[in-house]
Amino acid sequence: GPRQRISWAPLRSGRGGHRPTARREAPGCRGPGGLGMSSSSRSKAGARLEESLQEESKALDELKVMMHAAMERIEDSHEKLQRDEAHLERDREKLVADEVDVRMRQEEVSLLREQIALQEQKGGSFFCCAARPAISADIIVPDS
């Protein structure tokens, strides 16, 4: 039968890659170097070439599957990073609010300490406004 010659044609996706395509030549054409090839060597070479192309196609398909899986993992990781960043932002906002609260409480404590110090300087104790309970000498305990 007619001999097949391989030429490189662009991929269907248009991404600039190339794939081999078979093109039939007219009968009687000579191979590279001008030597004729017997039909059995042509069929063996064609079979080897077809097998090689099938293996390359299979390897390419496996690579595509791996690349798609890697892309999914990357997208999942990106989404997780976005969730983590949102969580960190909420934590930062809470931290800022907590810092403000701590500063306010520290100011209150400082003010209370100043008031205690002033009270102690006046000679009274801090508990001066708390009166002792009255003790009555007339406590009667009924007999049971």
The 8 nearest C-alpha neighbors of each residue, nearest first, counted from 0:
[[1, 2, 26, 38, 42, 41, 25, 3],
 [2, 0, 26, 24, 25, 23, 3, 27],
 [1, 3, 24, 23, 0, 4, 41, 26],
 [4, 2, 23, 22, 21, 24, 1, 5],
 [3, 5, 22, 21, 23, 6, 2, 24],
 [6, 4, 21, 20, 19, 22, 3, 7],
 [7, 5, 20, 19, 8, 4, 21, 22],
 [6, 8, 19, 18, 17, 20, 5, 9],
 [7, 9, 17, 18, 19, 6, 20, 10],
 [10, 8, 17, 16, 18, 11, 15, 13],
 [11, 9, 17, 12, 16, 13, 18, 8],
 [10, 12, 13, 9, 14, 17, 16, 8],
 [13, 11, 10, 14, 15, 9, 16, 17],
 [12, 14, 11, 15, 10, 9, 16, 17],
 [15, 13, 12, 16, 10, 11, 9, 17],
 [14, 16, 13, 9, 17, 10, 12, 11],
 [17, 15, 14, 10, 9, 18, 13, 12],
 [18, 16, 9, 10, 8, 7, 15, 19],
 [19, 17, 7, 8, 10, 9, 20, 16],
 [18, 20, 7, 6, 5, 8, 21, 17],
 [21, 19, 6, 5, 7, 18, 8, 22],
 [20, 22, 5, 4, 3, 23, 6, 19],
 [23, 21, 4, 3, 5, 20, 24, 6],
 [22, 24, 3, 2, 1, 4, 21, 25],
 [25, 23, 2, 1, 3, 26, 22, 28],
 [24, 26, 1, 28, 27, 23, 2, 0],
 [27, 25, 1, 28, 24, 2, 0, 29],
 [26, 28, 29, 25, 35, 1, 24, 2],
 [29, 27, 26, 25, 30, 24, 35, 2],
 [28, 30, 35, 33, 34, 27, 31, 36],
 [29, 31, 33, 34, 35, 32, 28, 36],
 [32, 30, 33, 29, 34, 35, 28, 36],
 [31, 33, 34, 30, 29, 35, 36, 28],
 [32, 34, 29, 31, 30, 35, 28, 36],
 [35, 33, 32, 29, 30, 36, 31, 28],
 [34, 36, 29, 30, 33, 37, 28, 27],
 [37, 35, 41, 38, 40, 34, 30, 29],
 [36, 38, 40, 39, 41, 35, 42, 34],
 [37, 39, 41, 40, 42, 36, 0, 43],
 [38, 40, 42, 41, 37, 43, 36, 44],
 [41, 39, 43, 37, 42, 38, 44, 36],
 [42, 40, 38, 44, 39, 43, 45, 37],
 [41, 43, 45, 39, 44, 40, 46, 38],
 [44, 42, 40, 46, 45, 41, 47, 39],
 [45, 43, 47, 41, 46, 42, 40, 48],
 [44, 46, 42, 48, 43, 47, 41, 49],
 [45, 47, 49, 43, 48, 44, 42, 50],
 [48, 46, 50, 44, 45, 49, 51, 43],
 [47, 49, 45, 51, 46, 50, 44, 52],
 [48, 50, 46, 52, 51, 47, 45, 53],
 [51, 49, 47, 53, 48, 52, 46, 54],
 [52, 50, 48, 54, 49, 53, 47, 55],
 [51, 53, 55, 49, 50, 54, 56, 48],
 [52, 54, 56, 50, 51, 55, 57, 49],
 [55, 53, 57, 51, 56, 52, 58, 50],
 [54, 56, 58, 52, 57, 53, 59, 51],
 [55, 57, 53, 59, 54, 58, 52, 60],
 [56, 58, 54, 60, 59, 55, 53, 61],
 [59, 57, 55, 61, 60, 56, 54, 62],
 [60, 58, 62, 56, 57, 61, 55, 63],
 [59, 61, 63, 57, 62, 58, 56, 64],
 [62, 60, 58, 64, 63, 59, 57, 65],
 [61, 63, 59, 65, 60, 64, 66, 58],
 [62, 64, 60, 66, 61, 65, 67, 59],
 [65, 63, 61, 67, 62, 66, 68, 60],
 [66, 64, 62, 68, 63, 67, 69, 61],
 [65, 67, 69, 63, 68, 64, 70, 62],
 [66, 68, 70, 64, 69, 65, 63, 71],
 [69, 67, 71, 65, 70, 66, 64, 72],
 [70, 68, 66, 72, 67, 71, 65, 73],
 [69, 71, 67, 73, 68, 72, 66, 74],
 [72, 70, 74, 68, 73, 69, 75, 67],
 [73, 71, 75, 69, 70, 74, 76, 68],
 [72, 74, 70, 76, 71, 75, 77, 69],
 [73, 75, 77, 71, 76, 72, 70, 78],
 [76, 74, 72, 78, 77, 73, 71, 79],
 [77, 75, 79, 73, 74, 78, 72, 80],
 [76, 78, 74, 80, 75, 79, 73, 81],
 [79, 77, 81, 75, 80, 76, 74, 82],
 [80, 78, 76, 82, 81, 77, 83, 75],
 [81, 79, 83, 77, 78, 82, 84, 76],
 [80, 82, 78, 84, 79, 83, 85, 77],
 [83, 81, 79, 85, 80, 84, 86, 78],
 [84, 82, 80, 86, 81, 85, 79, 87],
 [83, 85, 87, 81, 86, 82, 80, 88],
 [86, 84, 88, 82, 83, 87, 81, 89],
 [87, 85, 83, 89, 84, 88, 82, 90],
 [88, 86, 90, 84, 89, 85, 83, 91],
 [87, 89, 91, 85, 90, 86, 84, 92],
 [90, 88, 92, 86, 87, 91, 93, 85],
 [89, 91, 87, 93, 88, 92, 94, 86],
 [92, 90, 94, 88, 93, 89, 87, 95],
 [91, 93, 89, 95, 94, 90, 88, 96],
 [94, 92, 90, 96, 91, 95, 97, 89],
 [93, 95, 97, 91, 92, 96, 90, 98],
 [94, 96, 98, 92, 97, 93, 91, 99],
 [95, 97, 93, 99, 94, 98, 100, 92],
 [98, 96, 94, 100, 95, 99, 93, 101],
 [99, 97, 95, 101, 100, 96, 94, 102],
 [98, 100, 96, 102, 97, 101, 103, 95],
 [99, 101, 97, 103, 98, 102, 104, 96],
 [102, 100, 98, 104, 103, 99, 105, 97],
 [103, 101, 105, 99, 104, 100, 98, 106],
 [104, 102, 106, 100, 101, 105, 99, 107],
 [103, 105, 107, 101, 106, 102, 108, 100],
 [106, 104, 102, 108, 107, 103, 101, 109],
 [105, 107, 109, 103, 104, 108, 110, 102],
 [108, 106, 104, 110, 105, 109, 111, 103],
 [109, 107, 105, 111, 110, 106, 112, 104],
 [110, 108, 106, 112, 107, 111, 105, 113],
 [109, 111, 107, 113, 108, 112, 106, 114],
 [110, 112, 114, 108, 113, 109, 107, 115],
 [113, 111, 115, 109, 114, 110, 116, 108],
 [112, 114, 116, 110, 111, 115, 117, 109],
 [113, 115, 111, 117, 112, 116, 118, 110],
 [116, 114, 112, 118, 113, 117, 119, 111],
 [115, 117, 113, 119, 114, 118, 112, 120],
 [118, 116, 120, 114, 119, 115, 113, 121],
 [117, 119, 115, 121, 120, 116, 123, 114],
 [118, 120, 116, 122, 117, 121, 123, 124],
 [121, 119, 117, 122, 118, 116, 123, 115],
 [122, 120, 118, 119, 123, 117, 124, 116],
 [123, 121, 120, 119, 124, 118, 117, 125],
 [124, 122, 119, 121, 118, 127, 125, 120],
 [123, 125, 126, 127, 119, 122, 118, 121],
 [124, 126, 127, 118, 115, 123, 119, 128],
 [125, 127, 124, 129, 128, 123, 130, 118],
 [128, 126, 124, 129, 125, 123, 130, 118],
 [127, 129, 126, 130, 125, 124, 123, 131],
 [128, 130, 126, 127, 131, 125, 132, 124],
 [131, 129, 128, 132, 127, 126, 133, 134],
 [132, 130, 133, 129, 134, 128, 127, 126],
 [131, 133, 130, 134, 129, 135, 128, 136],
 [132, 134, 131, 135, 130, 136, 137, 138],
 [135, 133, 132, 136, 131, 137, 138, 130],
 [134, 136, 137, 138, 133, 132, 139, 131],
 [137, 135, 138, 134, 139, 133, 140, 132],
 [136, 138, 135, 139, 134, 140, 133, 141],
 [137, 139, 136, 135, 140, 134, 141, 133],
 [140, 138, 137, 141, 136, 142, 135, 143],
 [139, 141, 138, 142, 143, 137, 136, 135],
 [142, 140, 139, 143, 138, 137, 136, 135],
 [143, 141, 140, 139, 138, 137, 136, 135],
 [142, 141, 140, 139, 138, 137, 136, 135]]
